[in-house]
Amino acid sequence: MSDPVSQSVSEATLLTVGMSSANAAANLINTANTALCLSLMNAVANQQAGNMTRQTSAIQANTGIMSTGSAVQSAVVEKIL
């Protein structure tokens, strides 16, 4: 019969060595998941920034059309149509 301390050490070593590949795979999956989430967050942020730019442009165009006189408006509408 072996010494209980050496038996415990050998079991802990075997467990550590046996789980190292699983831990490495889990760390890789977590890293890939974090990278994917960050890229999705960046895509959403860029989409929101683009939406704000488009809304601002539309408001500025609307303000420009509304602030001009009716003679200019009719000339602009004739060119558009």
C-alpha positions as CSV (number, residue, x, y, z in Angstrom):
1,M,0.0,0.0,0.0
2,S,1.3,3.4,-0.9
3,D,1.6,6.4,1.4
4,P,-1.6,8.4,1.5
5,V,0.3,11.7,0.9
6,S,2.1,10.4,-2.2
7,Q,-1.2,8.9,-3.4
8,S,-3.0,12.3,-3.0
9,V,-0.1,14.1,-4.8
10,S,-0.2,11.7,-7.7
11,E,-4.0,12.0,-8.0
12,A,-3.8,15.8,-8.0
13,T,-1.0,15.7,-10.6
14,L,-3.0,13.3,-12.8
15,L,-6.1,15.5,-12.5
16,T,-4.2,18.7,-13.3
17,V,-2.4,17.1,-16.3
18,G,-5.6,15.5,-17.5
19,M,-7.7,18.7,-17.4
20,S,-5.1,21.0,-18.9
21,S,-6.3,20.5,-22.5
22,A,-9.9,21.0,-21.5
23,N,-9.0,24.2,-19.7
24,A,-7.0,25.4,-22.7
25,A,-10.0,24.7,-25.0
26,A,-12.3,26.5,-22.6
27,N,-10.0,29.5,-22.5
28,L,-9.8,29.6,-26.3
29,I,-13.6,29.4,-26.6
30,N,-14.0,32.3,-24.0
31,T,-11.5,34.4,-26.0
32,A,-13.2,33.8,-29.3
33,N,-16.6,34.5,-27.7
34,T,-15.3,37.8,-26.3
35,A,-13.9,38.8,-29.6
36,L,-17.2,38.0,-31.4
37,C,-19.1,40.0,-28.8
38,L,-16.8,43.0,-29.2
39,S,-17.1,43.0,-33.0
40,L,-20.9,42.8,-32.7
41,M,-20.9,45.8,-30.3
42,N,-18.7,47.7,-32.7
43,A,-21.1,46.9,-35.6
44,V,-24.1,48.2,-33.6
45,A,-22.2,51.3,-32.5
46,N,-21.2,52.1,-36.1
47,Q,-24.8,51.5,-37.3
48,Q,-26.1,53.8,-34.7
49,A,-23.6,56.5,-35.6
50,G,-24.6,56.1,-39.3
51,N,-28.3,56.4,-38.4
52,M,-27.6,59.6,-36.5
53,T,-25.7,61.0,-39.5
54,R,-28.6,60.2,-41.8
55,Q,-31.1,61.7,-39.4
56,T,-29.1,64.9,-39.1
57,S,-28.7,65.2,-42.8
58,A,-32.5,64.7,-43.3
59,I,-33.3,67.3,-40.7
60,Q,-30.8,69.8,-42.2
61,A,-32.3,69.2,-45.7
62,N,-35.8,69.7,-44.4
63,T,-34.8,72.8,-42.6
64,G,-33.1,74.2,-45.7
65,I,-36.2,73.5,-47.8
66,M,-38.6,75.0,-45.3
67,S,-36.5,78.2,-44.7
68,T,-36.3,79.2,-48.4
69,G,-38.9,81.3,-50.1
70,S,-41.8,79.9,-52.2
71,A,-40.2,81.0,-55.5
72,V,-37.0,79.1,-54.6
73,Q,-39.0,76.1,-53.5
74,S,-40.9,75.9,-56.7
75,A,-37.7,76.1,-58.7
76,V,-36.2,73.4,-56.6
77,V,-39.3,71.2,-56.9
78,E,-39.3,71.7,-60.7
79,K,-35.7,70.6,-61.0
80,I,-36.4,67.5,-58.8
81,L,-39.5,66.5,-60.7
